[in-house]
Amino acid sequence: MRLVQLLAAAGVALLISLASAQAAIVENFRLGGWNGSAFTDDQSGRFSTCVASASYKSGITLYVQVDTTYSWAIGFSAPHWNMDVGSDIPLQYRIDRGAWQSGVAKATSKDLARMQMPQGGYIITRFRRGRTLYVYDGAYNYQFRLTGTAKLMARLAKCVERNIARYGAAPGMGDVAAAPVQGGLGTNPPAKATTTPSTSANDPQLAVEATQALFNLMGSAGISGLKLIPDGQRAEDLNGLHAVAANDSRTLVAHIFPAGSYTSEEELMSLAVADSQKSCTEGSFSSGTERITEGGKQLYTSYANCETGDHQLIERIAILKRNAGGVFVYGVADTYVGEGGGAPVSPPELTDPDFYAAAAGAAQ
């Protein structure tokens, strides 16, 4: 099919910036308006990446790529573009009404640019749940409806898992050396230089630090009966976080945002509360934020309450400074289910003061 051939060509183009080896298609799939393929590296025969694409009436195609380390990137192409291959293109992007983020796309061919995305849980959650992706290159605004992205990201993760098992894993995307800035997407004028957000979720040292902090918090708060859930085996909106522990009624998370990987604590909190509200599609929703002092430390806290029939979800977050720079983000989500579906589900009590005191003492 012509469509599959076009997708294959685009997928190979996305890989040009990663390696010089040829790529072979080992799987094709379709999900709604998205067409996807899995690629292996012909030199090693190992699986390298999964890429999906969707075409828009504007003539622009949006690509989503996930590699063997579950790092992800997005790409844009249009047949009428004429970019300088290898050039870096500073972009601003946001999802729905979220804060603008800075990124740098690389022109991997004259009509295609690829941008590495941050692995922090909030950005990928917004991409999964969002309705519209806005991109600004300094001269023109572009809009992309995010239809079916929640199912798409789950399907791409399954694509990666399945093909690693079949072919083994090639190295991940890694960082690409920056070239001089040449211009915007297509033939647009150059945008002002920006910095790329830090992609810290795959940093093993941060994952170890966050996991230890999570265990400290559980011990201090007297929380037991939770199982540590590895990345890739979690609910969709929890993949990419540094540490997650859960059971049937409670989920506890810890994540580190290093200095320079976020704009402000206010932005992180607003994204978290907005995501909670968006996921509460039925019933009533309420939320609030507060700054408190606990154990001599300043905490930025929030709660979000979603009630639907006999189901209630209460999410609480605490953000506090990290001595090594950046912030710790701790979250607890408690699910309560009434007797309508059988025996009620109710997690052991965890009061706000106990949660905040445990968060304040969990890590330095």
ZISULRA-V163561 format. One record per residue. N is the residue number from 1. RES is the residue in one letter. SS is DSSP state (alpha for helix, beta for strand, coil for the rest). PSI is psi as a letter, one per 30 degrees, with the letter a starting at -180 (999 if undefined). Layout:
# ZISULRA-V163561
n=N res=RES ss=SS psi=PSI
n=N res=RES ss=SS psi=PSI
This chain:
# ZISULRA-V163561
n=1 res=M ss=coil psi=k
n=2 res=R ss=alpha psi=e
n=3 res=L ss=alpha psi=e
n=4 res=V ss=alpha psi=e
n=5 res=Q ss=alpha psi=e
n=6 res=L ss=alpha psi=e
n=7 res=L ss=alpha psi=e
n=8 res=A ss=alpha psi=e
n=9 res=A ss=alpha psi=e
n=10 res=A ss=alpha psi=e
n=11 res=G ss=alpha psi=e
n=12 res=V ss=alpha psi=e
n=13 res=A ss=alpha psi=e
n=14 res=L ss=alpha psi=f
n=15 res=L ss=alpha psi=f
n=16 res=I ss=coil psi=e
n=17 res=S ss=coil psi=f
n=18 res=L ss=coil psi=e
n=19 res=A ss=coil psi=l
n=20 res=S ss=coil psi=f
n=21 res=A ss=coil psi=l
n=22 res=Q ss=coil psi=l
n=23 res=A ss=beta psi=k
n=24 res=A ss=beta psi=k
n=25 res=I ss=beta psi=k
n=26 res=V ss=beta psi=f
n=27 res=E ss=beta psi=k
n=28 res=N ss=beta psi=k
n=29 res=F ss=beta psi=l
n=30 res=R ss=beta psi=k
n=31 res=L ss=beta psi=j
n=32 res=G ss=coil psi=b
n=33 res=G ss=coil psi=g
n=34 res=W ss=beta psi=k
n=35 res=N ss=beta psi=k
n=36 res=G ss=beta psi=l
n=37 res=S ss=beta psi=l
n=38 res=A ss=beta psi=k
n=39 res=F ss=beta psi=k
n=40 res=T ss=beta psi=l
n=41 res=D ss=beta psi=j
n=42 res=D ss=coil psi=f
n=43 res=Q ss=coil psi=e
n=44 res=S ss=coil psi=f
n=45 res=G ss=coil psi=g
n=46 res=R ss=coil psi=l
n=47 res=F ss=beta psi=k
n=48 res=S ss=beta psi=e
n=49 res=T ss=beta psi=l
n=50 res=C ss=beta psi=k
n=51 res=V ss=beta psi=k
n=52 res=A ss=beta psi=l
n=53 res=S ss=beta psi=l
n=54 res=A ss=beta psi=k
n=55 res=S ss=beta psi=k
n=56 res=Y ss=coil psi=l
n=57 res=K ss=coil psi=f
n=58 res=S ss=coil psi=f
n=59 res=G ss=coil psi=f
n=60 res=I ss=coil psi=k
n=61 res=T ss=beta psi=k
n=62 res=L ss=beta psi=k
n=63 res=Y ss=beta psi=k
n=64 res=V ss=beta psi=k
n=65 res=Q ss=beta psi=k
n=66 res=V ss=beta psi=k
n=67 res=D ss=beta psi=a
n=68 res=T ss=coil psi=f
n=69 res=T ss=coil psi=g
n=70 res=Y ss=coil psi=g
n=71 res=S ss=coil psi=k
n=72 res=W ss=beta psi=l
n=73 res=A ss=beta psi=l
n=74 res=I ss=beta psi=l
n=75 res=G ss=beta psi=l
n=76 res=F ss=beta psi=k
n=77 res=S ss=beta psi=l
n=78 res=A ss=coil psi=k
n=79 res=P ss=coil psi=f
n=80 res=H ss=coil psi=f
n=81 res=W ss=coil psi=l
n=82 res=N ss=coil psi=i
n=83 res=M ss=coil psi=l
n=84 res=D ss=coil psi=j
n=85 res=V ss=coil psi=k
n=86 res=G ss=coil psi=f
n=87 res=S ss=coil psi=l
n=88 res=D ss=beta psi=k
n=89 res=I ss=beta psi=j
n=90 res=P ss=beta psi=k
n=91 res=L ss=beta psi=l
n=92 res=Q ss=beta psi=k
n=93 res=Y ss=beta psi=l
n=94 res=R ss=beta psi=l
n=95 res=I ss=beta psi=k
n=96 res=D ss=coil psi=b
n=97 res=R ss=coil psi=g
n=98 res=G ss=coil psi=l
n=99 res=A ss=coil psi=l
n=100 res=W ss=coil psi=k
n=101 res=Q ss=beta psi=l
n=102 res=S ss=beta psi=k
n=103 res=G ss=beta psi=l
n=104 res=V ss=beta psi=k
n=105 res=A ss=beta psi=k
n=106 res=K ss=beta psi=k
n=107 res=A ss=beta psi=j
n=108 res=T ss=beta psi=f
n=109 res=S ss=beta psi=l
n=110 res=K ss=coil psi=f
n=111 res=D ss=coil psi=g
n=112 res=L ss=beta psi=k
n=113 res=A ss=beta psi=k
n=114 res=R ss=beta psi=k
n=115 res=M ss=beta psi=k
n=116 res=Q ss=beta psi=k
n=117 res=M ss=coil psi=k
n=118 res=P ss=coil psi=l
n=119 res=Q ss=coil psi=g
n=120 res=G ss=coil psi=k
n=121 res=G ss=alpha psi=f
n=122 res=Y ss=alpha psi=e
n=123 res=I ss=alpha psi=e
n=124 res=I ss=alpha psi=e
n=125 res=T ss=alpha psi=e
n=126 res=R ss=alpha psi=e
n=127 res=F ss=alpha psi=e
n=128 res=R ss=alpha psi=e
n=129 res=R ss=alpha psi=f
n=130 res=G ss=coil psi=l
n=131 res=R ss=coil psi=e
n=132 res=T ss=beta psi=k
n=133 res=L ss=beta psi=k
n=134 res=Y ss=beta psi=k
n=135 res=V ss=beta psi=k
n=136 res=Y ss=beta psi=k
n=137 res=D ss=coil psi=g
n=138 res=G ss=coil psi=f
n=139 res=A ss=coil psi=e
n=140 res=Y ss=coil psi=k
n=141 res=N ss=beta psi=k
n=142 res=Y ss=beta psi=k
n=143 res=Q ss=beta psi=k
n=144 res=F ss=beta psi=k
n=145 res=R ss=beta psi=k
n=146 res=L ss=coil psi=i
n=147 res=T ss=coil psi=k
n=148 res=G ss=coil psi=g
n=149 res=T ss=alpha psi=f
n=150 res=A ss=alpha psi=e
n=151 res=K ss=alpha psi=e
n=152 res=L ss=alpha psi=e
n=153 res=M ss=alpha psi=e
n=154 res=A ss=alpha psi=e
n=155 res=R ss=alpha psi=e
n=156 res=L ss=alpha psi=e
n=157 res=A ss=alpha psi=e
n=158 res=K ss=alpha psi=e
n=159 res=C ss=alpha psi=e
n=160 res=V ss=alpha psi=e
n=161 res=E ss=alpha psi=e
n=162 res=R ss=alpha psi=e
n=163 res=N ss=alpha psi=f
n=164 res=I ss=alpha psi=e
n=165 res=A ss=alpha psi=e
n=166 res=R ss=alpha psi=e
n=167 res=Y ss=alpha psi=f
n=168 res=G ss=coil psi=l
n=169 res=A ss=beta psi=k
n=170 res=A ss=coil psi=l
n=171 res=P ss=coil psi=l
n=172 res=G ss=coil psi=a
n=173 res=M ss=coil psi=e
n=174 res=G ss=coil psi=a
n=175 res=D ss=coil psi=k
n=176 res=V ss=coil psi=k
n=177 res=A ss=coil psi=k
n=178 res=A ss=coil psi=k
n=179 res=A ss=coil psi=l
n=180 res=P ss=coil psi=k
n=181 res=V ss=beta psi=k
n=182 res=Q ss=coil psi=e
n=183 res=G ss=coil psi=a
n=184 res=G ss=coil psi=a
n=185 res=L ss=coil psi=k
n=186 res=G ss=coil psi=b
n=187 res=T ss=coil psi=g
n=188 res=N ss=coil psi=l
n=189 res=P ss=coil psi=l
n=190 res=P ss=coil psi=k
n=191 res=A ss=coil psi=l
n=192 res=K ss=coil psi=k
n=193 res=A ss=coil psi=k
n=194 res=T ss=coil psi=l
n=195 res=T ss=coil psi=l
n=196 res=T ss=coil psi=k
n=197 res=P ss=coil psi=k
n=198 res=S ss=coil psi=k
n=199 res=T ss=coil psi=i
n=200 res=S ss=coil psi=f
n=201 res=A ss=coil psi=f
n=202 res=N ss=coil psi=g
n=203 res=D ss=coil psi=j
n=204 res=P ss=alpha psi=e
n=205 res=Q ss=alpha psi=e
n=206 res=L ss=alpha psi=e
n=207 res=A ss=alpha psi=e
n=208 res=V ss=alpha psi=e
n=209 res=E ss=alpha psi=e
n=210 res=A ss=alpha psi=e
n=211 res=T ss=alpha psi=e
n=212 res=Q ss=alpha psi=e
n=213 res=A ss=alpha psi=e
n=214 res=L ss=alpha psi=e
n=215 res=F ss=alpha psi=e
n=216 res=N ss=alpha psi=e
n=217 res=L ss=alpha psi=e
n=218 res=M ss=alpha psi=e
n=219 res=G ss=alpha psi=e
n=220 res=S ss=alpha psi=e
n=221 res=A ss=alpha psi=f
n=222 res=G ss=coil psi=h
n=223 res=I ss=coil psi=k
n=224 res=S ss=coil psi=l
n=225 res=G ss=coil psi=g
n=226 res=L ss=coil psi=k
n=227 res=K ss=beta psi=k
n=228 res=L ss=beta psi=k
n=229 res=I ss=coil psi=j
n=230 res=P ss=coil psi=l
n=231 res=D ss=coil psi=k
n=232 res=G ss=coil psi=f
n=233 res=Q ss=coil psi=g
n=234 res=R ss=coil psi=l
n=235 res=A ss=coil psi=l
n=236 res=E ss=alpha psi=e
n=237 res=D ss=alpha psi=g
n=238 res=L ss=alpha psi=f
n=239 res=N ss=coil psi=k
n=240 res=G ss=coil psi=f
n=241 res=L ss=coil psi=l
n=242 res=H ss=coil psi=e
n=243 res=A ss=beta psi=k
n=244 res=V ss=beta psi=k
n=245 res=A ss=beta psi=k
n=246 res=A ss=beta psi=l
n=247 res=N ss=coil psi=a
n=248 res=D ss=coil psi=f
n=249 res=S ss=coil psi=f
n=250 res=R ss=beta psi=k
n=251 res=T ss=beta psi=k
n=252 res=L ss=beta psi=k
n=253 res=V ss=beta psi=l
n=254 res=A ss=beta psi=k
n=255 res=H ss=beta psi=k
n=256 res=I ss=beta psi=k
n=257 res=F ss=beta psi=j
n=258 res=P ss=coil psi=l
n=259 res=A ss=coil psi=k
n=260 res=G ss=coil psi=f
n=261 res=S ss=coil psi=g
n=262 res=Y ss=coil psi=l
n=263 res=T ss=coil psi=e
n=264 res=S ss=coil psi=l
n=265 res=E ss=alpha psi=e
n=266 res=E ss=alpha psi=e
n=267 res=E ss=alpha psi=e
n=268 res=L ss=alpha psi=e
n=269 res=M ss=alpha psi=e
n=270 res=S ss=alpha psi=e
n=271 res=L ss=alpha psi=e
n=272 res=A ss=alpha psi=e
n=273 res=V ss=alpha psi=e
n=274 res=A ss=alpha psi=e
n=275 res=D ss=alpha psi=e
n=276 res=S ss=alpha psi=e
n=277 res=Q ss=alpha psi=e
n=278 res=K ss=alpha psi=e
n=279 res=S ss=alpha psi=f
n=280 res=C ss=coil psi=i
n=281 res=T ss=coil psi=f
n=282 res=E ss=coil psi=l
n=283 res=G ss=coil psi=a
n=284 res=S ss=beta psi=k
n=285 res=F ss=beta psi=k
n=286 res=S ss=beta psi=l
n=287 res=S ss=beta psi=l
n=288 res=G ss=beta psi=l
n=289 res=T ss=beta psi=l
n=290 res=E ss=beta psi=k
n=291 res=R ss=beta psi=k
n=292 res=I ss=beta psi=l
n=293 res=T ss=beta psi=k
n=294 res=E ss=beta psi=k
n=295 res=G ss=coil psi=h
n=296 res=G ss=coil psi=g
n=297 res=K ss=beta psi=k
n=298 res=Q ss=beta psi=k
n=299 res=L ss=beta psi=k
n=300 res=Y ss=beta psi=j
n=301 res=T ss=beta psi=l
n=302 res=S ss=beta psi=l
n=303 res=Y ss=beta psi=l
n=304 res=A ss=beta psi=k
n=305 res=N ss=beta psi=k
n=306 res=C ss=beta psi=k
n=307 res=E ss=beta psi=k
n=308 res=T ss=beta psi=j
n=309 res=G ss=coil psi=b
n=310 res=D ss=coil psi=g
n=311 res=H ss=beta psi=k
n=312 res=Q ss=beta psi=k
n=313 res=L ss=beta psi=k
n=314 res=I ss=beta psi=k
n=315 res=E ss=beta psi=k
n=316 res=R ss=beta psi=k
n=317 res=I ss=beta psi=k
n=318 res=A ss=beta psi=k
n=319 res=I ss=beta psi=k
n=320 res=L ss=beta psi=l
n=321 res=K ss=beta psi=k
n=322 res=R ss=coil psi=k
n=323 res=N ss=coil psi=e
n=324 res=A ss=coil psi=g
n=325 res=G ss=coil psi=k
n=326 res=G ss=coil psi=a
n=327 res=V ss=beta psi=l
n=328 res=F ss=beta psi=k
n=329 res=V ss=beta psi=j
n=330 res=Y ss=beta psi=k
n=331 res=G ss=beta psi=k
n=332 res=V ss=beta psi=k
n=333 res=A ss=beta psi=k
n=334 res=D ss=beta psi=k
n=335 res=T ss=beta psi=k
n=336 res=Y ss=beta psi=k
n=337 res=V ss=beta psi=k
n=338 res=G ss=coil psi=a
n=339 res=E ss=alpha psi=f
n=340 res=G ss=alpha psi=e
n=341 res=G ss=alpha psi=g
n=342 res=G ss=coil psi=b
n=343 res=A ss=coil psi=k
n=344 res=P ss=coil psi=k
n=345 res=V ss=beta psi=k
n=346 res=S ss=coil psi=k
n=347 res=P ss=coil psi=l
n=348 res=P ss=coil psi=l
n=349 res=E ss=coil psi=k
n=350 res=L ss=coil psi=j
n=351 res=T ss=coil psi=l
n=352 res=D ss=alpha psi=e
n=353 res=P ss=alpha psi=e
n=354 res=D ss=alpha psi=e
n=355 res=F ss=alpha psi=e
n=356 res=Y ss=alpha psi=e
n=357 res=A ss=alpha psi=e
n=358 res=A ss=alpha psi=e
n=359 res=A ss=alpha psi=e
n=360 res=A ss=alpha psi=e
n=361 res=G ss=alpha psi=g
n=362 res=A ss=alpha psi=e
n=363 res=A ss=coil psi=l
n=364 res=Q ss=coil psi=999
